[in-house]
Amino acid sequence: MDTIIEYLLPEFGFPLTNPVLVFSLLLFIILLSPIVLRRLKIPGIIGLIISGLIIGPHALGLIGYNALQAEGSIKLFSTIGLLYIMFMAGLELDLNQFKKYLNKSLTFGLLTFILPLILGYPICYYVLNLDAIASLLVASMFSTHTLVAYPIISKYGLSKHSSVAITVGGTILTDTAVLIILAIISGSSTGNLDGIFWLKLFTSLTIFSVIMFLGIPKIARWFFSKLDSEKSSQYIFVLSIVFFAAFLAEMAGVEHIIGAFVAGLVLNRLIPHNSVLMNRIDFIGNSLFIPFFLIYVGMVVDYRAFLQGTWPLVIAGVLTTFAIFSKWLAALVTQLIFNMSKTERQVIFGLSTSHAAATLAIIMVGYNEGNGILDINIVNGTVLLILFTCMTASFVTENAGKKLLIQLNESGEGELNETKLRNQHIMVSMNELKGNESLIDFSLIISDPKVINPISVVSVYPNNEKAEMMIRKSRKSLEDIVKHFSGHESKLNTIATIDYNLSSGIARVSKELVADIVLINDNKNFSFIQRMVGDERERLMDICDKTIFFCQLDKPMLSYSRIVVMAPPLCELENSFAIWVERIFRFARELNLKIELFSTISTHERFEKIGQANKLEAEITFNEIEYFEDTLLKYDKNKNDLLIACLARKGAVSHSLEIDGFTAKMEKACPVNDALFIYPALQINALYSSYDDISASPIAAGVETIQKIGREVGNILVGKKTRKQRK
């Protein structure tokens, strides 16, 4: 026994040297730290920093100082975490919101960058006795901010409010400007700011920008299109781009975190925010890499400096006080310029006052520079600054968010969300994953992430002597579907059922699930045989009263250049108009696509109102049509367009004879395009539902035929009259 203890004791000696044991300790901290400190109302970012301080060389000494400096696992993972923070900062920015409130965002971004920088520099130089370079670096740290309190605003459903959008847009500008200053500081650390330095910096940054903004997007789009179903390969590719960009930034003479931030901006439009890939990027970063960096920061902090005199406390107090004041001043000036309310100013101040990820990144770069731009007192003061600003931001945002929500409800603006369906449910019909991957990905993108159970996958098998055997075999197919879906946080329901035919099974289960939309794979190759023996579309629409999407999705979604929506006259009067329009807006926003709409003026007005009511922005190009059949004549063909045709069932207010043959015409005119054929739900008044034997369809068809003949005769007469006038 004594021999065993003597053998094991050196492995547990402090500081720990076994890399496996060190890694295990850090993982336990990442696991337990947020759980324990959450009860004390301490933000998770601070909890990890405090944990690093406790186990670091300046406290318990579980991990020694040499382990921090060595090019080993801790430093490697902390570097990855630092790059990941900046990459996520660029990736998660909502560029559509930024474009919508561009002028106000520019103003706030300029104010929240200039005011802290101009006022902070003399304070750092004269009060804290820092040199010019260090003063500029710390003052730029005041300018940056992290949207730590954003989840609070999102919880109240105010994430699309103008004050929030302005703050988010300002974040893009101020963080970018701060990183430019960091590039200049890090570039000048090896030489003087002479003409040669500026020439080298400009040339290297130009080459870097050309590679990142012109070359990388083309490579990424090609890669994503070729490996659309390989989610693991896509994630590895994204990581490769991040680290390659960081390397290129270093070669350009600037900090690697600038390369990671640019990589996030470049990939922003190529990775949908509500996708499996985005979920994996966010999950792995927040679960592993970023916590390692935060623990590393805590290990570097030397709390003993606060016990050696009042000067370290003065530094911490000055940094924290001015950081909060400068952001309040920027919010106040923004309020006065744009005549905003006091509550909106508080929202802007609450969101922009917290310093976290980018602040740490800047300070750690300055601290780790070979010539020692910043000392340990600044690092210690920055940690306290992060603690107090995050707590202030959470408190202010919580109160301001409640006030703003109450004010919106009292003024009636809160009713703009009346079309938003919190109980939305999508039913996807498929029996196996192969050939249906794009259908699952499409359902994820158009689903609202706030809905608890947004998607159900239903497999329908014929009710015959092999029914039980097919149900048993379906388990393997359903497992493949769940595995494909597993990278997303949304819940997925899977159902295998039997019925006399596919259509009746889909109709029955859609009612049981109270689904709003039914997705069907209408791949041209899959449905050819079915169309030879009978049109499955007609059969399904006769017995299923839900909004049905017949999907012909063969190309990778990143290959789409725009969304072309073809809507017949009067379709805006259908009860389910808002249901499918909202999904189109959501799809356009996630893939950053423009919408080209062919419709009447009244349809266009209602179409845009639904997007505004649901706070889903998209750039819309409107083309007015009088008759639905004119759409294909006016449409300028592009093989990379996603065509969406809103059709109508017989008896619907927007139905006409020209709709019945539109599907075949569109497939013939645009054979290489992906397409969606949408049949809105047909709501029948329950008072007349018992009179199934009475139908006005023949009369309506006759009237429509007469109207069509009248239009054709009118066109002929107009043509003859025009020719006579020319003669």
Beta strands, then each sheet from edge to edge (+ up, - down):
strand 1: 426-429
strand 2: 455-462
strand 3: 492-499
strand 4: 517-521
strand 5: 547-552
strand 6: 562-566
strand 7: 594-599
strand 8: 620-624
strand 9: 641-646
strand 10: 674-679
sheet 1: 3+ 2+ 1+ 4+ 5+ 10- 9- 6- 7- 8-
end
